[in-house]
Amino acid sequence: MSLGNLSLKSLEVESFHTRFSAWTPFKNQSLNRQLFQERVTLISHWFDLWTNKQRQEFLFMILSRSSKSQLRLLHIMLL
């Protein structure tokens, strides 16, 4: 394989990773839902491993980004 082909191959692999990235929105709702569930599972796993301080920082960041309606839902859930 020549260096030119290797470079082209690298670009193809990079394109594949970008195209099928976790951050790429899918039009296929089933795949989008599956991807979302995988991310929730991953973040939940990380959350389990964090210290109380790390969890508090994460929750603060998430709540800071939440809309009023999302915060109202949380309020109802906590009552």
C-alpha positions in Angstrom: 0.0 0.0 0.0 1.4 3.4 -0.9 1.6 6.4 1.4 -1.1 8.0 -0.9 -3.5 5.1 -0.3 -2.8 5.1 3.4 -3.7 8.8 3.6 -6.9 8.3 1.6 -7.8 5.3 3.8 -7.2 7.5 6.9 -9.6 10.1 5.4 -12.2 7.5 4.7 -12.0 6.2 8.3 -12.2 9.7 9.7 -15.2 10.4 7.5 -16.8 7.2 8.7 -16.3 8.2 12.3 -17.7 11.6 11.7 -20.6 10.4 9.6 -21.6 7.7 12.2 -20.6 9.8 15.2 -22.7 9.6 18.3 -23.4 13.3 17.9 -24.8 13.0 14.4 -28.6 13.2 14.5 -30.2 10.3 12.8 -33.4 10.6 10.8 -34.1 6.9 11.7 -36.1 7.2 14.9 -35.3 3.7 16.0 -31.6 4.2 15.7 -31.8 7.6 17.3 -33.6 6.1 20.3 -31.1 3.2 20.6 -28.2 5.7 20.5 -29.9 7.8 23.1 -30.4 4.8 25.4 -26.7 3.8 25.0 -25.6 7.3 26.0 -28.0 7.3 29.0 -26.5 3.9 30.1 -23.0 5.2 29.7 -23.6 8.4 31.7 -25.4 6.4 34.4 -22.4 4.1 34.7 -20.1 7.1 35.0 -22.4 8.6 37.6 -22.2 5.5 39.7 -18.4 5.8 39.7 -18.2 9.4 40.7 -17.7 10.9 44.2 -20.5 12.8 45.8 -18.8 16.1 44.9 -18.5 15.1 41.2 -22.2 14.1 41.2 -23.2 17.4 42.7 -21.2 19.3 40.1 -22.8 17.3 37.3 -26.3 17.8 38.7 -25.7 21.5 39.1 -24.5 21.8 35.5 -27.5 19.8 34.2 -30.0 21.8 36.2 -28.4 25.0 35.1 -29.1 24.0 31.5 -32.7 22.9 32.2 -35.7 24.8 31.0 -38.4 26.0 33.4 -40.8 23.2 32.3 -38.1 20.6 32.9 -37.4 22.0 36.4 -41.2 22.0 37.1 -41.3 18.3 36.1 -38.4 17.6 38.5 -40.2 19.5 41.2 -43.3 17.4 40.8 -41.2 14.2 40.7 -39.5 15.1 44.0 -42.7 15.9 45.9 
